[in-house]
Structures are given as structure tokens and as C-alpha cells.
């Protein structure tokens, strides 16, 4: 069977053979009948390539033009093609573009970044391993190593390592500032705003009595107020008096104090708060001397943050949330009734 190679460029120069074939406008096709693959070689084993010239002298080439070793193979544009780009196309549409600065575009014919991807779908880039783990590295020699999220060209969020501390941070761009930080040396998580959860807020540790086989969990106390707890035990003196000293920041932090006393021991003594908190101290009195008393004081948090952002236990749902549920599953509602439901997210599972 005959094989035909059709080349429809104006000038073809086979440099490895030292020959040029000029095609006239009436005859722009080379037709060759061969039984073996077409091969271009050089007798001196030096670089070889097929060159495609235009009338300005700029050209593209296939073969070995700038290769470092004789085993390299290239497809590209020459140094004289100052404004030329390299395209890979399908269906006569550019799919991959490399401009003369080395920027690469996938779906983007004027790439502005080293890799610039433009697509019309819901997903863009995937890294997939057929046998082991898959990693995407972001390695900055100095400054941030970051991911930036934008909406219609407007920056929204940035997640990065802080170059000064190597803390992990999540930023709201456009003036919001740091929203979350995980400290590099301690693992401490810092949230700059309120923290809310549908489920319990708890700690989890290895069980102190059976650490190899069990976990121990304790839930945080909850209230309809932002409330601080202070407690301890004290014994009254021979006159039935005891002064409890609270932390020196107590009054600066709290307001609306609440007290609770419990007498400990075999005596049915009475105990009262004889003097309320003043200068971060309060007095307990008992009707008998030398009585042990367990005390607790609660205070409503009243620092500058809470004064400017008071806590409200009951709020109306926003227009976007109305008719939906924070915890749709517990209300036996479908996932589509959840405030976090987004139809666009389904494409991420494709």
C-alpha cells in the first residue's frame, strides 16, 4: 500500500540534506510513495531538523535544533520568531499554547502565568496516581507558598504558610485579614472570629485508665450567655470569715457576677457571701468557725471584643438560609435542604 505525506507550507527546507524545495502557489503539495517510514538523517551525526519558513525569515521546526544531546527532539519556534507562539490544536482550535516567554496556556491563547488554564466546565486540574499517593507541591524560595481563591477575577481567600513563622494561615482578602492560624511550633489553632459547631465541642484523649484500648471525651459546657467560671475550696477562720482572691483580671473581664457556696463536712453550718467582689476579692462568712466551703463564681464576659460584638443566643436566619437547615439530617430532611448544599459541588465527585 502506498503512503502519502502532504505538506502544505510555502517553503520546506530540509537542512540535514542541504537542499531546498520551492513550491509554487499552484503546486503546494509534496506527494511521496514509500513503503517505509520517512527518515531524516545526517551523515555526521550532528543536529537535524525540518524547518518551516515564512517570508519574514521566522520559522518553526521539527527535529533537533537546540537540543543538548543528540537524543533530544524538539518542536518549536526559532529565535527570530520574536512574537511567535507554539500551538497544539484539535478540531482547528488551539488547546495548548506556549508563548515566547515560556508561559503555558491550556485553553488560554494569551497565557499570563507559567501555567494558565481556561475552561468552561466545573472542574479544571486533577493530579491522579494509579498506584500510590498523589502530591501537588507549592514551593516558594522566599515569601509565601500560597493558594489564592478568586471569584470572577476578584480575590477572595488566600491560604498560605507565613514566611516569617511558617504558621499555616487562612486569609480573607480585601481587608478581612487573618481568619485562622495553626502555629508551626505548637500546633495551636487560633480563630480570629466566632467558632460554631452543630455537634459537641469536646476534648479527646487516651483514656487514663486504659490508654491503649479506650478514648476519653469530655464535652464543653454551654450556655445562652458567654460566661466564665471560677471555683475553689476555702476554710473560714476562727471568726467564720474567709477572703477569696480571684485573678487580677477578673473585674476587667467580667460583669453580672453569680455566686454559689456549698458547705463541706459533718457540720450543718450556714455560709453566705458577706461581701461581694471588689478589687477582685470577695468574702465568705459562716455561722460556725473553721468551716470548709466550696465556692463558685460566674461572670459574663465583658471585654472590649464582647462589648463591640455582643453575643445573641437567638437570631433570625438570613434570607439565603430561610427554609433550609443547618443540620438537615437530624430533622430527617434531604441533603438538598441543607444550608451548605451546593449543586455545583456534585461535579467535584465526577
Backbone torsions as a table, in degrees:
resi	resn	phi	psi	omega
1	UNK	NA	135.9	179.0
2	UNK	-78.7	143.1	175.5
3	UNK	-113.3	138.0	-176.9
4	UNK	-120.4	135.3	175.4
5	UNK	-113.6	119.2	-177.0
6	UNK	-106.9	120.4	179.0
7	UNK	-123.1	119.3	-170.4
8	UNK	-114.2	36.1	175.4
9	UNK	-97.2	158.3	-178.1
10	UNK	-64.9	-46.7	-176.1
11	UNK	-129.7	132.2	175.6
12	UNK	-120.7	125.1	179.8
13	UNK	-119.5	113.9	177.5
14	UNK	-93.4	92.9	-171.1
15	UNK	-66.6	-30.5	-176.1
16	UNK	-68.6	-18.6	179.4
17	UNK	-103.1	-4.9	180.0
18	UNK	66.3	25.6	-177.0
19	UNK	-128.3	153.1	174.7
20	UNK	-127.7	143.8	177.8
21	UNK	-119.2	118.0	-180.0
22	UNK	-95.3	125.4	179.5
23	UNK	-104.2	131.3	177.2
24	UNK	-82.3	160.2	178.5
25	UNK	-56.9	-23.5	-179.7
26	UNK	-85.8	-13.1	-176.5
27	UNK	-141.4	84.3	-174.7
28	UNK	-107.9	26.2	-179.0
29	UNK	-130.9	132.2	169.9
30	UNK	-102.7	126.5	179.5
31	UNK	-119.0	125.5	-178.3
32	UNK	-127.5	133.0	177.8
33	UNK	-101.8	111.8	-177.9
34	UNK	-136.4	161.8	176.5
35	UNK	-112.0	-8.5	179.1
36	UNK	-124.7	163.8	178.1
37	UNK	-58.9	145.5	175.8
38	UNK	-71.6	127.2	-175.4
39	UNK	-126.4	133.9	174.1
40	UNK	-111.5	121.8	-179.2
41	UNK	-131.7	163.2	171.2
42	UNK	-122.1	137.7	-176.9
43	UNK	-69.5	-24.0	-178.9
44	UNK	-95.7	9.0	174.8
45	UNK	61.6	24.6	177.1
46	UNK	-95.4	-168.2	-172.8
47	UNK	-65.2	146.5	-178.5
48	UNK	-136.5	149.9	176.4
49	UNK	-168.2	159.5	170.8
50	UNK	-105.4	126.5	-173.3
51	UNK	-109.4	141.5	179.9
52	UNK	-119.6	108.8	-175.1
53	UNK	-100.3	148.4	164.8
54	UNK	-109.6	179.0	-173.7
55	UNK	-69.5	-16.8	178.0
56	UNK	-86.5	-4.3	179.3
57	UNK	93.1	-9.5	175.9
58	UNK	-75.0	149.5	-177.4
59	UNK	-150.7	161.2	167.8
60	UNK	-112.4	166.3	-176.7
61	UNK	-150.1	159.7	173.2
62	UNK	-129.8	128.9	177.8
63	UNK	134.7	-135.4	-177.7
64	UNK	-124.2	102.1	-175.7
65	UNK	-110.5	-49.1	179.1
66	UNK	-116.7	9.0	-175.3
67	UNK	-56.5	143.0	-178.9
68	UNK	-77.1	-39.0	178.7
69	UNK	-117.2	166.4	179.9
70	UNK	-71.2	-7.1	179.0
71	UNK	-94.8	-5.1	179.9
72	UNK	-73.8	151.3	176.9
73	UNK	-137.5	137.8	-173.7
74	UNK	-134.3	151.5	165.8
75	UNK	-132.0	121.9	-176.4
76	UNK	-172.7	-166.9	178.3
77	UNK	-113.2	157.1	-176.0
78	UNK	-85.4	170.7	176.9
79	UNK	-65.3	-22.2	178.8
80	UNK	-81.3	-7.4	178.2
81	UNK	-91.3	69.4	-170.6
82	UNK	-61.0	-32.7	-178.2
83	UNK	-109.3	8.7	-175.9
84	UNK	-78.7	149.7	174.5
85	UNK	-121.8	156.3	176.1
86	UNK	-103.2	129.7	-178.5
87	UNK	-123.0	141.8	162.6
88	UNK	-112.3	129.3	-173.7
89	UNK	-125.8	154.1	166.4
90	UNK	-134.5	143.6	-178.6
91	UNK	52.3	35.3	178.5
92	UNK	64.2	19.2	177.5
93	UNK	-116.5	132.5	177.5
94	UNK	-63.2	126.9	177.9
95	UNK	-107.4	-34.2	178.6
96	UNK	-134.0	132.9	-178.4
97	UNK	-127.6	136.3	170.3
98	UNK	-124.2	118.2	-179.2
99	UNK	-88.5	179.6	-172.8
100	UNK	-74.4	-4.3	173.4
101	UNK	-97.7	-3.1	-179.4
102	UNK	95.1	-0.6	175.7
103	UNK	-67.6	140.5	-177.5
104	UNK	-114.0	128.9	176.4
105	UNK	-117.2	133.1	172.2
106	UNK	-112.2	109.4	-173.1
107	UNK	79.0	-6.2	-179.3
108	UNK	-117.4	118.2	-175.9
109	UNK	-88.0	-7.6	176.2
110	UNK	-130.5	69.1	-174.6
111	UNK	-64.8	136.9	179.0
112	UNK	-105.5	-6.1	-178.1
113	UNK	-128.9	167.8	178.5
114	UNK	-59.3	-32.1	169.0
115	UNK	-137.3	117.0	-175.1
116	UNK	-125.4	110.9	-174.2
117	UNK	-110.2	128.3	176.7
118	UNK	-125.3	127.6	179.9
119	UNK	-148.5	163.0	-177.1
120	UNK	-105.7	3.4	-177.4
121	UNK	-92.9	-167.3	-179.2
122	UNK	-95.5	-14.3	178.4
123	UNK	-128.6	157.7	-175.1
124	UNK	-126.0	-64.7	-170.5
125	UNK	-122.8	137.1	177.1
126	UNK	-134.1	138.1	170.7
127	UNK	-112.4	118.3	-173.4
128	UNK	-130.2	133.8	176.8
129	UNK	-104.8	138.7	178.6
130	UNK	-88.4	-9.9	-176.1
131	UNK	-142.6	-27.0	-174.8
132	UNK	-138.8	-161.9	-177.1
133	UNK	-70.8	162.1	-178.9
134	UNK	-126.9	130.3	-172.4
135	UNK	-129.5	139.3	168.8
136	UNK	-114.6	116.4	-178.5
137	UNK	-95.0	135.9	169.7
138	UNK	-120.9	105.5	-170.4
139	UNK	-121.8	108.3	-179.8
140	UNK	-100.5	132.6	178.3
141	UNK	-70.9	-29.7	174.2
142	UNK	-156.0	157.6	-178.3
143	UNK	77.9	-160.8	-174.2
144	UNK	-72.9	144.4	157.9
145	UNK	-108.5	108.4	-163.5
146	UNK	-141.9	158.9	166.0
147	UNK	-115.3	130.9	-179.7
148	UNK	-116.3	134.2	-178.8
149	UNK	-112.4	131.6	-178.1
150	UNK	-131.0	158.4	176.6
151	UNK	-126.6	115.7	-178.6
152	UNK	52.0	41.0	176.8
153	UNK	85.9	-5.0	-179.6
154	UNK	-101.5	123.8	-178.5
155	UNK	-64.4	135.1	-178.6
156	UNK	-118.7	-52.9	-174.7
157	UNK	-136.6	155.8	176.8
158	UNK	-140.9	129.5	172.8
159	UNK	-118.8	129.1	-169.5
160	UNK	-154.0	169.2	163.9
161	UNK	-97.4	134.9	178.7
162	UNK	-70.3	119.6	-175.6
163	UNK	-65.0	-22.5	-179.7
164	UNK	-81.0	-33.7	-174.4
165	UNK	-121.7	-14.5	-172.1
166	UNK	64.4	18.4	169.5
167	UNK	-69.0	149.5	173.6
168	UNK	-88.8	131.9	-176.0
169	UNK	-132.4	148.5	169.1
170	UNK	-118.8	121.5	-176.9
171	UNK	-111.3	143.2	164.6
172	UNK	-95.6	116.3	-177.7
173	UNK	-78.3	163.6	-179.9
174	UNK	83.0	22.8	175.2
175	UNK	111.4	-10.4	-178.4
176	UNK	-72.1	-34.4	178.5
177	UNK	78.0	-166.3	-177.7
178	UNK	-66.5	131.4	177.2
179	UNK	-109.0	-31.4	179.8
180	UNK	-148.9	142.5	178.7
181	UNK	-140.6	135.4	171.1
182	UNK	-112.6	117.4	-174.6
183	UNK	-71.5	136.4	-174.2
184	UNK	-65.4	-43.4	-172.8
185	UNK	-86.0	-24.9	-174.4
186	UNK	-113.1	-21.9	-174.0
187	UNK	78.6	3.6	-179.8
188	UNK	-65.3	136.4	178.4
189	UNK	-100.7	126.2	-178.5
190	UNK	-117.9	123.1	177.8
191	UNK	-111.8	127.5	-174.5
192	UNK	-82.2	-15.5	179.4
193	UNK	-118.0	-156.8	177.1
194	UNK	-74.6	153.6	177.5
195	UNK	-122.1	124.4	-177.8
196	UNK	-128.6	153.0	-179.3
197	UNK	-145.3	143.9	174.7
198	UNK	-75.6	-40.4	179.9
199	UNK	-89.4	-162.9	-177.9
200	UNK	-75.8	150.3	171.9
201	UNK	-104.2	116.9	-168.0
202	UNK	-146.7	168.2	167.9
203	UNK	-109.6	152.4	179.2
204	UNK	-133.0	124.3	179.8
205	UNK	-134.8	166.1	170.1
206	UNK	-63.8	135.5	-176.7
207	UNK	-61.9	126.2	-176.6
208	UNK	-62.4	-23.6	179.7
209	UNK	-94.9	-18.5	179.1
210	UNK	-151.4	67.7	-171.2
211	UNK	-65.9	-22.3	-178.5
212	UNK	-83.0	-19.7	-173.0
213	UNK	-121.7	-14.3	-175.0
214	UNK	-133.7	157.2	170.0
215	UNK	-111.7	151.4	174.0
216	UNK	-120.5	129.2	-179.2
217	UNK	-125.9	138.9	173.9
218	UNK	-127.1	136.5	178.8
219	UNK	-90.7	149.6	177.4
220	UNK	-72.6	145.8	173.7
221	UNK	-68.8	145.2	-177.4
222	UNK	-129.4	153.2	-176.7
223	UNK	-153.4	163.9	173.5
224	UNK	-84.1	6.4	176.1
225	UNK	-131.2	155.1	172.4
226	UNK	-83.9	100.2	-167.0
227	UNK	-124.0	142.0	178.0
228	UNK	-110.4	143.6	-176.3
229	UNK	-115.0	138.4	174.5
230	UNK	-137.3	136.8	-176.5
231	UNK	-152.8	165.8	177.7
232	UNK	176.3	-176.5	176.7
233	UNK	-123.5	145.1	179.1
234	UNK	-150.4	156.8	178.8
235	UNK	-117.3	133.6	178.1
236	UNK	-74.9	158.8	-177.2
237	UNK	-86.9	-165.7	-177.7
238	UNK	-65.5	-17.3	178.5
239	UNK	-100.5	6.2	-179.7
240	UNK	74.1	29.3	-178.7
241	UNK	-120.3	146.9	174.4
242	UNK	-151.4	135.8	177.6
243	UNK	-105.9	123.1	176.5
244	UNK	-98.2	125.2	178.0
245	UNK	-101.2	121.8	-179.9
246	UNK	-93.2	168.4	175.9
247	UNK	-55.4	147.1	-174.5
248	UNK	-66.5	-9.5	178.1
249	UNK	-99.0	2.5	-170.7
250	UNK	-55.3	-52.9	-175.6
251	UNK	-71.8	-27.5	177.2
252	UNK	-71.8	-24.3	-175.4
253	UNK	-98.2	-26.6	-167.2
254	UNK	-125.2	162.5	172.1
255	UNK	-145.5	173.5	175.3
256	UNK	51.5	64.2	-174.6
257	UNK	-71.8	144.2	175.7
258	UNK	-126.3	139.0	-174.3
259	UNK	-121.3	152.6	173.5
260	UNK	-149.6	132.6	-179.5
261	UNK	-126.2	143.3	175.8
262	UNK	-137.1	124.3	178.6
263	UNK	-79.1	135.3	-178.9
264	UNK	-114.8	135.3	176.6
265	UNK	124.7	-175.8	-174.5
266	UNK	-84.1	-6.9	-176.8
267	UNK	-94.9	136.9	176.7
268	UNK	-86.3	69.4	-179.0
269	UNK	-90.1	162.5	175.2
270	UNK	-107.6	145.6	179.3
271	UNK	-135.0	138.9	178.5
272	UNK	-136.6	161.9	169.2
273	UNK	-84.9	103.8	-176.4
274	UNK	-83.9	-26.3	174.2
275	UNK	-139.9	126.9	-178.7
276	UNK	-75.5	177.3	-174.8
277	UNK	-60.9	129.5	174.2
278	UNK	-153.6	129.6	-175.1
279	UNK	54.4	38.4	175.9
280	UNK	64.7	28.9	176.1
281	UNK	-137.9	153.9	170.5
282	UNK	-144.0	161.8	-174.6
283	UNK	-114.9	137.4	174.2
284	UNK	-110.6	137.6	175.4
285	UNK	-124.7	139.8	175.3
286	UNK	-121.9	154.0	-178.7
287	UNK	-81.0	0.1	175.0
288	UNK	-134.2	152.7	-179.8
289	UNK	-79.0	159.0	171.5
290	UNK	55.5	48.6	-179.9
291	UNK	-105.1	131.8	176.5
292	UNK	-82.6	130.7	-176.8
293	UNK	-129.2	132.3	172.2
294	UNK	-94.9	127.3	-175.4
295	UNK	-122.5	154.4	173.8
296	UNK	-144.9	135.6	175.8
297	UNK	-125.9	133.8	175.2
298	UNK	-114.9	146.9	176.5
299	UNK	-140.1	142.5	176.6
300	UNK	-79.6	127.1	-177.2
301	UNK	-59.8	132.1	-172.3
302	UNK	-142.0	32.7	176.1
303	UNK	-76.1	177.1	-175.4
304	UNK	-60.7	-36.3	179.0
305	UNK	-59.8	-46.2	-177.7
306	UNK	-73.1	-29.6	176.9
307	UNK	-66.0	-37.4	-179.9
308	UNK	-84.7	-22.8	-178.9
309	UNK	-132.5	67.7	-176.6
310	UNK	-62.5	144.4	-179.9
311	UNK	-79.7	134.0	177.0
312	UNK	-123.6	121.9	-173.8
313	UNK	-73.9	-37.0	-177.8
314	UNK	-116.4	125.7	179.1
315	UNK	-136.6	153.2	174.4
316	UNK	-77.9	145.9	176.7
317	UNK	-69.4	148.0	176.5
318	UNK	-67.1	162.4	178.5
319	UNK	-56.0	-34.7	-179.7
320	UNK	-69.6	-26.6	-176.7
321	UNK	-92.1	-20.5	-175.3
322	UNK	-61.0	137.4	-177.6
323	UNK	84.3	-1.8	179.9
324	UNK	-121.6	173.3	-173.6
325	UNK	-125.5	141.1	171.6
326	UNK	-68.6	-35.0	-179.3
327	UNK	-130.8	74.3	-175.1
328	UNK	-61.4	-36.4	-176.5
329	UNK	-61.8	-42.1	-179.4
330	UNK	-67.1	-23.4	177.5
331	UNK	-94.4	11.8	179.9
332	UNK	56.8	39.6	177.0
333	UNK	-109.7	153.7	179.7
334	UNK	-67.3	160.3	-179.2
335	UNK	-58.8	-29.8	-179.2
336	UNK	-64.8	-15.9	178.2
337	UNK	-91.0	2.0	-179.8
338	UNK	-79.2	143.9	178.7
339	UNK	-65.2	-22.0	-179.2
340	UNK	-93.2	0.9	-177.8
341	UNK	-71.2	134.2	-179.8
342	UNK	-140.9	117.9	-178.2
343	UNK	-61.8	-27.5	-179.5
344	UNK	-67.6	-24.0	-177.6
345	UNK	-68.8	-22.1	-178.5
346	UNK	-61.7	-29.5	-178.5
347	UNK	-69.3	-21.1	179.4
348	UNK	-70.8	-17.1	178.3
349	UNK	-92.2	-2.8	-178.0
350	UNK	-70.0	NA	NA
